[in-house]
Amino acid sequence: IDSLQTWRGISPKAPNPTPRVFMAICTVGPWLQLLMGAAVVVGRTTDALHRIRSLLADVEANAKELFEAGSLDAAAARGLTDALAGAERKLAKETSSEGQELYFMSRILRGTIYQQAFGFDDEEVATRDAYTLSNARFWEDYYNSTDLAAFDWYGSWDTEAAWLEDRTTAQLGAVLQRYLRPSAAILVLGCGRSDLSERMYRAGYQNITNIDISSSLLQRLESRLGPSLPGMSWKWMNVSAMSADSSSFDVVMEKGTYDSLQENPGLLQAAFAETFRVLRGGGLLISITDTPRDRRLEQLRPERWQGCVSHSGKIDTMTGRKDLFVHVCRKPTSTGVLNWLWRRLFPSPWAVSREL
Ligand SMILES: C[S@@+](CC[C@H](N)C(=O)[O-])C[C@H]1O[C@@H](n2cnc3c(N)ncnc32)[C@H](O)[C@@H]1O
């Protein structure tokens, strides 16, 4: 359920109905559901989809409450997943894009309950016709069945956030720019349908390689954006086993991709190790996430980063203010004894992890 919460901080500017569907399922409380319900155009299909959307929101809220109270046991999980399976039988016949979105969402929700209640891994969940966010098949099926309109987790380059360190409101891009040089070779992990790379390109950062686990998504992005964005590339790669050369990027950036691997610690740790490997010495990891600093630093510990700086902010979403973090970690310029000596002779701001 934790992973599902990550759908919550979606850019308020998101233009298509897709994110709204996800947000509705994952975020709105019952009173807001009622409010939204009043605005729904009444029609048979719309009504049916609306009822299913409410059901998914209720199941999600129940599962979260039970999980957090440590009472998501087998009986409770069966009750919730049976309700979802019933909804999916109806959704399987739906051809509208909203129906398709709900169908995927229900199966992600059901899969996450299996994970939380029974400790199932990605494959065990998949045998029950459900999905987990760390399952590559989910993303391929999802992108194959939904449209390509831009959709951002947590927001994009121009998303306004209230930053706690200096009590100012500034766009996410303004924070990222502090760490980017126009000539930097930038690797974007799990680009998805976000328009962050495109906006960075237009802001002058044009050496960008986007990778994702969904080949159909990448093909569609490349044919749509490739001709107008020379220098930008899209490659199929698994972030946990990248085919990129070691020390080949100045910056590795990710938004929500590590979060989608959160329930699969093996894949997550491999992704951190691979990020460290492909960065050159002195290069930066920029992680945009709702995972707080302490938890992310704990996850990053094995790689011996020189230090990390974290920016904490709040973004406004349809369902209220949400946390947004930008964690920036620097890879040491040299390794072993030389690094140790260098760091003692020339302490840099990065030598000590600090929070801005
Ligand atoms: C939560 S979405 C975030 C998408 C985008 N970065 C954004 O901010 O909207 C996670 C993305 O990571 C991709 N992904 C998931 N697992 C991956 C893996 N092992 N390797 C590469 N990409 C992966 C998914 O296909 C999806 O596009």
PDBQT file of the ligand as one rigid body, heavy atoms in Angstrom, charges set to zero:
ROOT
HETATM    1  C1  LIG A 401       6.474   5.460 -10.973  1.00  0.00    +0.000 C 
HETATM    2  S1  LIG A 401       6.796   5.482 -12.633  1.00  0.00    +0.000 S 
HETATM    3  C2  LIG A 401       7.643   7.055 -12.772  1.00  0.00    +0.000 C 
HETATM    4  C3  LIG A 401       7.671   7.566 -14.175  1.00  0.00    +0.000 C 
HETATM    5  C4  LIG A 401       8.306   8.950 -14.336  1.00  0.00    +0.000 C 
HETATM    6  N1  LIG A 401       9.677   8.959 -13.889  1.00  0.00    +0.000 N 
HETATM    7  C5  LIG A 401       7.512  10.022 -13.636  1.00  0.00    +0.000 C 
HETATM    8  O1  LIG A 401       8.084  10.737 -12.821  1.00  0.00    +0.000 OA
HETATM    9  O2  LIG A 401       6.326  10.176 -13.912  1.00  0.00    +0.000 OA
HETATM   10  C6  LIG A 401       8.148   4.317 -12.716  1.00  0.00    +0.000 C 
HETATM   11  C7  LIG A 401       8.742   4.172 -14.091  1.00  0.00    +0.000 C 
HETATM   12  O3  LIG A 401       9.865   3.312 -13.974  1.00  0.00    +0.000 OA
HETATM   13  C8  LIG A 401       9.811   2.330 -14.957  1.00  0.00    +0.000 C 
HETATM   14  N2  LIG A 401      10.447   1.132 -14.384  1.00  0.00    +0.000 N 
HETATM   15  C9  LIG A 401       9.957   0.306 -13.438  1.00  0.00    +0.000 A 
HETATM   16  N3  LIG A 401      10.834  -0.669 -13.162  1.00  0.00    +0.000 NA
HETATM   17  C10 LIG A 401      11.920  -0.433 -13.949  1.00  0.00    +0.000 A 
HETATM   18  C11 LIG A 401      13.166  -1.096 -14.138  1.00  0.00    +0.000 A 
HETATM   19  N4  LIG A 401      13.485  -2.193 -13.445  1.00  0.00    +0.000 N 
HETATM   20  N5  LIG A 401      14.025  -0.596 -15.032  1.00  0.00    +0.000 NA
HETATM   21  C12 LIG A 401      13.718   0.517 -15.755  1.00  0.00    +0.000 A 
HETATM   22  N6  LIG A 401      12.564   1.190 -15.618  1.00  0.00    +0.000 NA
HETATM   23  C13 LIG A 401      11.667   0.718 -14.730  1.00  0.00    +0.000 A 
HETATM   24  C14 LIG A 401       8.338   2.120 -15.267  1.00  0.00    +0.000 C 
HETATM   25  O4  LIG A 401       8.115   1.613 -16.548  1.00  0.00    +0.000 OA
HETATM   26  C15 LIG A 401       7.800   3.529 -15.091  1.00  0.00    +0.000 C 
HETATM   27  O5  LIG A 401       7.843   4.230 -16.307  1.00  0.00    +0.000 OA
ENDROOT
TORSDOF 0
